[in-house]
Amino acid sequence: MLLVVHNVTSAGRLLDVLPLFHDDFRVQLLATSTGSSAFQSGIRELFAELGLPVLPWEQAVATPVDLAISASFGGDLHLIKGKLCVLSHGVGYTKKLSRPGAGTRSPEPTFGLAPDWLLEDGKVFVDALVLSHPEQLARLERVCPEAAGAAVLAGDPCYDRMLAGRPYRQRYRRALGVRRGQRLVVLNSTWNPEGFFGNGGSEDLLPSLLPRLAAELPADEYRVAAVLHPNIWYGHGPGQIRAWLDRARHNGLVLVDPLSAWRQAILAADIVLGDFGAVSYYSAALDIPVLLAADGQERLDPEAPLADFVRSAPRLDPHAPLREQLERVLAAHRTSPGPAEFVSSAPHESAALLRRSFYTLLGLPEPAAPALLEPLVTPPYEPPRRTAPLRVRTWVRGRRIDIERSAEHPYATSGESHLAVHEETRNPGDLAVADVIVREGPQDDPRLGSPADWAAEMLSRYPQCALAAYITGPDTCTAYARQYGPLQLSAGPDADADPAAYASALHAWLNNGGSLPPGGTTLRVRAAGGTHPVTVEFLTSSPHSGAAGP
């Protein structure tokens, strides 16, 4: 059996169905690439990870196979010697696209559902065209009735994997470092020039919005992640994407792997800020609020359900306050049955339907074991790492400290302010003016000494700094305050905020006349709409008595 890869994007859907052939010694899997995509980067690495025999395209089309499976119509698929099954690599067939070399025509055909894509010399060359919903079959019968006999209704394996992963939403959120009360905003862009990442000509929308997202979304209330289409990721190169988004990444943006972790990020999201790509529609089908930054209606088949969704979904006003728009969409969100209905007519059943179709084409009886897809893996723990300076505003009321931290200059003007800087800031000059210096790491890093030693070193090196905090875990840090020496900050019951916020709250409290008794105290830090009790204790048996510093 031959897996036919057009690019990494289409390969993702092939990886979805690959487990349907596991444990079957009758089936030898081969792989090939058509070489027809402009986005060739990443394919070689993908093949190496798969560990399957890879045939050059010329050899692949000369080698008889029992079944070839592709998730794209790219390349000369009609040359394959064997039965051919084609899957969609998105939410059905939704976008208008002319076949390369076919010249111009009006109207532009729908990719995968038009004679341009399904016929070669007037004949259907596909043995099975997998559709996820009967509405696609209805469109196919109207525009290319010759191919209707090859249609197979078999649901959507990508959607089914996400449905199976829904119970683990909180686990995926924790993997991304999303804390209680925080909202996860997932930025998503498809790869078309009209998409979120590239629809503004010389002033693309996403790059222009990133500084405003950092300024308008407080760090303790929002977590921001980006899921970019694999063609963006591999077309420009991951290194280039990281370079373009460097400032945003230092402000806490996480770039999500577009092949292995994007589904988990969507399941974890509170809201998706996206465009007319499949991810927005999958999000809506999973009942996640969607705010469209680019609608791209000219790229969509107007009869596709995705086009109907795009016409009615709320739109981003790039010139209006962003936080208010996100909050408004979240508050007004109501479940819409349309996306879930049209993504798949057979939710939870695609594995069985697809395997039955594959083995029918192979001419083999199905294995006795149930047809199952791989569960979504839990991504590695990736908390936000903000090495850009944070502008901190605080409101101190006794032992209660309300705190708001922003990666850019916040718009609020009330409260008292101070500057918190990560030791690994890009600009070393930031450290010389920092009120609070932070870093994270294990307690026993031999390069840094003990957390208390590191903190004392910071205060000695930077006279302007009043407090240094070494974050030792997701709910603890060691701080050194000039007037008290080394302190231990620990999250109390039901607390779940960034320990760096605890350190800034302690600095604000001390700066407002707070006095730490020998037995320590408990501060109540207000952030992300919740109250977080934080115990502050001395690390030495006798606290410093005066304003002496290290």
N, C-alpha and C positions, 0 to 999 in steps of 0.2 A: 504494500500500500504506500502511496506516494503523497507526502505533504508538500503542497505547492505554496511557496511564500512569495508574495509580491513585495512586501516591506514589513517592518516590525509591527505596524498597526494591524495588518491582516493576520500576522502570526499569532497575535494575542487570542483571536478566536479559535485558531487551530489548537492552541495550548488548552483552551477550555474543553475541547472534545477528546484530546489525546488519551485521558484516562479510560475512555470507553473501550480501548483495545488492550488495556493492561491484563496481564496474566493469560493472554491467549497465545500459545506457542505456534498457532497456525498462521499468525500474521507477522510478517517482517515489515517494519516501518522504514521508509526511506524519506529523504528530504531533498528539496531542490529550491532554487530561487529563479524566478523568471528573468530577473535582471531588468524588468520593465519599469521599475519605479525610479523616480529621481531621488528617492530617499533610501539609499543602500546602506547607510551607516547603521550599525547595530546588528545586522543580519548575521555576520560572521560570528560575533560573540554569542548570539542566540543559538546558532547551530552548535557551537562548541559546548554550550551548557546542556543542550539536548542530548548530545552524545550519539546521535544517529548517523548512519552512513549518508553522506551528502553527495548527490550527483550533480555535476555541471548541467546546465539547462540543455545543452545539445545532447548529452548522454541521456538525460531524463526523457526527452521526447522520442528518443530512439529505443528506449527500453520498454517492452510490454509490461503493463501493470494491471492488476485486477481492479484497483480503484485508486483514483487520485482525488484528493480533497483540497479545495482552495477556498479561501475566504475573501477573494477578490476576483474581478474579471481582468485584471491587468496581465498583459503578456499574451502570447499566442497559445492559449489553452486548447484550442482546437487541434493542435498538433500532438497532443498526448495520446499515446496508444493504450487505451483502456477506458473504462467507465469513469465519468467525471461527475463529482458532486461539488456544488458551489454553495457556500454559506455566506450570509451577510456578516460583515465585521462591525456593524453598528446596530441601530434600532431599526431593522428592516431596511427598506430601500427608499431613501428620502431625498437625495440630492440630485440636482441636474448636472450632468457632466457628459461632454462629447467624447467619443472614443478617439484616442490619438490617431491622427492621419485620416480621420473621416471627413475633414473639411468642416465648413460651417453649415448649420442648418437652423431653422426656426420652426417650431420652438425647440429648445435644447432638450435632448432626451433625458429621461431619468436613469441614473446609473443602475444597471443590473435588472431593469424591468422593461427595456426597450429593445427593438430588433437590432439596433446598433451593437448591443452588447451580447445578445443571445443567439444571433444567427451568423453563420459563416457560409457564404455562397448560397444564401437563402434557406439554409437548413439549420435546425437546432442542434447544437453540438454538446449541450449539457444533458446528462442523464438524470440528474436530480438537482433541482433548484430549491433550496431550503428556505421557506418563508415562516415567519413567526406569527402571522395573523391572517385570517381570510380576507381582510381588506386589501392586503398586498396581492392576493390572488385575483381579486376583482379588478384591480388596476392592470395586472398582467393580462388578463383575458381581454381587456379593452385595447391595449396597445400592442400586444404581441400574442395573439391567441395560439399561434403555432407552438409556443413554449409552455402553454398551460398544462399539457399532459405531463411535463417533467416536474411540476410543482409538488413539493412535499411540505405539509404543515407540521412543523416539529418544534414549535416554541423557541425560546431564547435561552441558551445555556449560560450566557453571561448574567442575565437577569436572575436566573434560577440560583446561581452561586451567590448573588447578592441577597436574595430572599433567604437563603440558608444562613447567611452571615448576620442577619438582623439581630438575633438575640445577643450578639457579641458587640453591639454598638458601644457600650461603655468601655469595653476592653480596647477597642480601636481608639476611642477618645483618649484613654489613658496613655496609649502608645504614642500619641501625638502631644502628650503633655497638657491636655486640656483639663483644667481644674473645675471644681464645682462652682457653678454660677457663671463660668465663662461661656462664651458663644464662639463656636468654630465657624469661621467664614472661609469657604473654599472657593478660590478663584479658578475658573476653568475656561480654556479657550480651545476651539477647534483650529485646524491648520489653514483654513482658507484666508486669503487676504482680507476678507470681510469679517473675520472672526475677532474676538475680544482682544487678542494679542496683536492684531495688525489691521485695524479698520480705520485708522486715522491719517493715512498718508504720512506726511512728515512728522505728525504729532500723534503717534499711536496711543490708543486710549489706556491700555493697561499700564505702560510705563509712566504715563502722566498721573495716573490715579494712585500709584504706590506711595509716594510721599504723603498724600492726603490721607490714605488709609492709616498710615503710621501716626499721623498727627491727630486724627479725629477718633480713632478707636483706642481707648485706653488699654494699656498692656495687660492689666489684670482682669479686664472684662472681655477681651476678645483674643482669640488665637487665629492667625491667618495662615492658610496653606494654599499652594498653587498646584493644580493638576493641569499640565500642558499636554496637548495632543502629541503622540509619539513622533509625528512628522515634524513638529516644531522642535521637539527634544533632540531627535537624531538628524534632522535636516540642518539645523544650525550647529549642533554638537552640544552635549551637556556642559562642556567647559565654557562655551560661549554663553549659554543660558545663565550659568552661574555668574559669569562676568557681567552680563547685562543687569542681573537682579542682585548684584552684590550689596548695594545699599539696603535694599529691602531685606536681604538675608541677615545682615548685621542688625536690622531692626526687629528680627524675630520671625520673618517669613520662612516657612519650611517648603522645600520643593519635594513633591511626592513622586516616587518612581512611577512613570506612566504605564508600566507594564504589569508590575506585581502588586502595587499598593493603592492604585487609584480607587478601586471599588471600596476598600476599607475607609479611605478618606471621605468618600461620599456618604457612606453609612454613618460616619461619625459626625457629619456636618450638621449645623443648625440652619444654615442657609448657604445656597450656592449662587455665586455671582458669576454668571456664565453667558453663553451665547446660544446659537442655533445648532450646536453639535449634539451628538448622542448623549453625552454625559448630562446635559441639562434635562433631557427627556427621561433618562433613567432616574435622575434625582426626583423629578416630579412624580414618576411612577412609584417611587418609594416614599412619597408623601413628605418630601423635603422642600421647603420653600425655595423658589428660584426667582432671582432678579436678573433680567436680561440686560447686558451691557451692549450687545450687538445682536440684531435680529436676522440679518442676512436672508431676508425672504426671497430675494432674487435668486438665491442659490438653491432653493427648495422646490420640490414638486408641490404645487399648490394643493393637490389632492391628498397629500400625505398627512397623517395625523400630527406629525411633528410640526408641519406648517401651521396647522390650526392652533396648536399649543403656542407657537411663537406669536401668532397674531393676538392672542388674548393674555399672555403673561405680562406681569408688571415690568416696566422699563426703567432702567437707571437714567437719571438726569445727571450727567457728569459735572454739571456746574452747581448743583444743589448740595447741601450738606449730606455727606454719605451716611453718617451714623443714623440720622433721622430717617433716611430712606430704608435702611436695613431694618430698623425697629418697626417702621410702618408695615413693611412686608411681613415681618414675623407676626405682628399683632393681627394683621388682616388675613393671615393664611387660613384657608379652609381646604379640606381634602377635595380634590377633583378626581372623579373616577376615570376620566378619559385616558390619561397617560398609562395607568396601570392596565386598563382594558386593552389598549392597542399595542403595548410593548410585546405582549404574548397572549395568545389564546389558550395556552396550555401551561400555566405556571406550575413549577415543580415537576413537570413531566418531560422536559426536553431530553434528558439523558436516555430515558426509555425509548422515546420516539426516534431520536437520532440513531441510537444503536440499532434499532430495528431496521431503519432505512439503510444504514451502512452495510449491515450483514446481508440484507437482501441483495444489494448491489454486488457484494462479494460472492454471493451464491453459497454462503455458509450458514449453518444454524447458529443462533446466538448462544453465547455462553450461558450456563445455568445460573450463575451468580447475578444479583441485581445490577442494573446499569446505574452507576453512580459517578458524580462529578467530584473533583477535588474540593474540599472546603477551603475557604479563604484563610491564608496564614495570618497570624497575628504579627504585624510589623514590629521591628525593633523599637525599643523605647527611644523617643526622640523629643525631649522637652525643648521648649524654646531657649535659644542661646542668644541673648541680646548683648552684643559687644559694643553697640553704639550707645552713646550717653542717653540716659533717661531723665527727662524733666519731671520732677516729682512735686505734686501739690498735696498739702496735708491740712487737715482741720483737727486740732487737738481739743478735746473736751474731757478733761480729767485723764483717766486711763484709756479712754476711747480715742482712737486715731483713725479718722477717715483719710484714705489715701487714693490718689490717682496718678498713675505714671504713664507718660507718653513718650514714644520714641522720637517724635518731632515736637516742635513748640506747640503746646496745647492751646486751644482757643479760650479755655476758662481763665479768668483773671483773679478770682477770689482765692482765699487760702494762702498759706505760706509756701514758699517754694525752695527746693534745693536740687542739687545736681548729683545724680548717682552714676558712676562710671565703672565699667568693667575694666579690669587690669589690662585685658588684651584689646583695648580700644584701638582703632586704626590710627587715631591721632594722639600721640603721647602727651601733647599739650593739654588734653582734656583732664589728665590725671592731676595736673598742677592746680586746677581750679575746682576739683571735685570735693563735695562735702562728704560723700560716702563712696568708698571704693569696694567693689565686690569681685569675687571670682568663685568658681566652683571646682570641685575635685575630691578625690579620696582623702581621708584623714591622714593616711600614711604615705603620701607622695614624697619620696626622699629628695626630690629636687627642690621642694618648697619648704621643707621642715614641717612642724606641726601647724595646724590652722592658726593657733594663737601666735606662733612665731611669725608666720606670714603676715598676719594682721598687724602685729607690732612693727614689722619692717615697713609696711605701707605708711603707717602714721609717722614713722621716723623719717621716711624719704619725702613725704608730702606734707609739709606743715599746715597747709590749708585744710587738709582732711580731718574731720572730726570723728569718723567712725569707719572702720574697715570690717568687712564681713566675708568669711570663707564658708561657702555653702557646701555642706558635707552630705546632703541627702535631699530627697524631695520635700522634707518637712523640718529640717534642722539646719542651723548654721552657727558658726563660732564668730563672735563679734568682739572687736576691741574698741572700747570707747575711751577717749583720753582721760576723762575724769574718773573712770572706774576700772580700767584694765580689761582683761579677757572675760567675756560673758558667753553663756550658752543660751541660744534661743531655740525653743522647741515648740512645735505646734501642739496645742491642746486638743481635747476631744472636739470632733466636728470641724476642726480647722483644716482648710485646704487652699492655701494661697502660696505664692512664690516666696520662699524664705528671704529673697532679696527685698521683697516688699516689707517683710517683718523688720529687716534691718533698717530700712528707711523710716518705718514707723517709730522704731526705737529712737533713732536720731532726732526725729521731729519732737517726740515726747521729752527727751532730755533737753533739747534746745528751747523748749517752752517751760523750763523750770521743773521738769520731772525729777524726782529724787528717788534713787534706788535703795531700798532698805537692805540690811545685811542678808535677810532671808530671801531676797529676790522679790519679784512681783509678777503679776499677769496683766498683760496689755490686751485690749480688745481692738483688733485691727479690722476696720470696715473696708471691704473691697469686693468688687463684683457682686454687689447686692447682698452680701452676707457678712456675718461677724465671725472673726477668726481669733479665738483665744490663743495667746502666745505667752509661754512662761519665759521669764528672763532670770537667769541664775548666774551667780559668780562661779568662775572656774577655779578660783583660788580660795583658800580658807578664810583669808582676810582681805576684804575689798580695799581698793585704793581709797585713800581718805581725801585727797585733794584733787586739784586740777592738773596734776603732773601727767606728763605723757611719756611715751617710750623714747 
